[in-house]
Amino acid sequence: MKIAIVLTLGTVLATGCSSSAPIADAELGLAKGSVFDVPTPPVVKANDSNPGERPVLTRPYVIAPPRVPHAVADFLPITQKQNACLDCHAVKEKKTGDPTPIPPSHYTDYRNAPDRVGSQVAGARYVCVSCHAAKTDAPNLVGNSFRP
């Protein structure tokens, strides 16, 4: 029975594939060109501002992670034992001119204790740049008509 199903499926796939026209490689993805082209990306100026020099950036939508308005290169690598972000952002309340505090959700271990807010950043939340990206002058790669 299994052999008959496999043979039937193989026949259907083989006849279906042979009757369709080939797809041009320029039509396969978002890049308009051959899949064999190796385009040179545009030069992007890295954000080299110091913390506090630029205003807090607006979020693209309500629950989006805030973007980092200052350079982060001097703070890398971010590890569980070495996290310079915590030096400024591990404050309880925001006062005028202070850095944005880390929210309580980052102190909650949703896997092991989802009902308790701990005293330290939980789990993988200490790797800030996995969600929070530094602002650059990079152009959009594709059009975006998203509205929150």
ChimeraX attribute file (.defattr): number of C-alpha atoms within 10 A of each C-alpha:
attribute: neighborCount
match mode: 1-to-1
recipient: residues
	/A:1	5
	/A:2	7
	/A:3	8
	/A:4	9
	/A:5	10
	/A:6	11
	/A:7	11
	/A:8	12
	/A:9	11
	/A:10	12
	/A:11	12
	/A:12	11
	/A:13	11
	/A:14	11
	/A:15	10
	/A:16	10
	/A:17	11
	/A:18	9
	/A:19	8
	/A:20	8
	/A:21	7
	/A:22	8
	/A:23	8
	/A:24	10
	/A:25	12
	/A:26	14
	/A:27	12
	/A:28	12
	/A:29	10
	/A:30	9
	/A:31	13
	/A:32	11
	/A:33	15
	/A:34	14
	/A:35	13
	/A:36	8
	/A:37	10
	/A:38	8
	/A:39	9
	/A:40	6
	/A:41	6
	/A:42	8
	/A:43	9
	/A:44	10
	/A:45	9
	/A:46	15
	/A:47	16
	/A:48	15
	/A:49	12
	/A:50	12
	/A:51	14
	/A:52	12
	/A:53	9
	/A:54	11
	/A:55	11
	/A:56	14
	/A:57	11
	/A:58	11
	/A:59	11
	/A:60	13
	/A:61	11
	/A:62	9
	/A:63	8
	/A:64	11
	/A:65	13
	/A:66	18
	/A:67	17
	/A:68	20
	/A:69	23
	/A:70	21
	/A:71	17
	/A:72	22
	/A:73	11
	/A:74	9
	/A:75	11
	/A:76	13
	/A:77	13
	/A:78	16
	/A:79	12
	/A:80	13
	/A:81	7
	/A:82	12
	/A:83	15
	/A:84	15
	/A:85	18
	/A:86	15
	/A:87	8
	/A:88	13
	/A:89	16
	/A:90	15
	/A:91	15
	/A:92	11
	/A:93	12
	/A:94	12
	/A:95	10
	/A:96	6
	/A:97	8
	/A:98	12
	/A:99	17
	/A:100	17
	/A:101	15
	/A:102	18
	/A:103	14
	/A:104	14
	/A:105	15
	/A:106	18
	/A:107	18
	/A:108	21
	/A:109	19
	/A:110	14
	/A:111	9
	/A:112	9
	/A:113	10
	/A:114	11
	/A:115	10
	/A:116	13
	/A:117	16
	/A:118	15
	/A:119	9
	/A:120	14
	/A:121	21
	/A:122	17
	/A:123	15
	/A:124	12
	/A:125	16
	/A:126	20
	/A:127	17
	/A:128	17
	/A:129	16
	/A:130	10
	/A:131	12
	/A:132	14
	/A:133	16
	/A:134	17
	/A:135	16
	/A:136	15
	/A:137	10
	/A:138	11
	/A:139	9
	/A:140	7
	/A:141	8
	/A:142	8
	/A:143	6
	/A:144	7
	/A:145	6
	/A:146	7
	/A:147	6
	/A:148	7
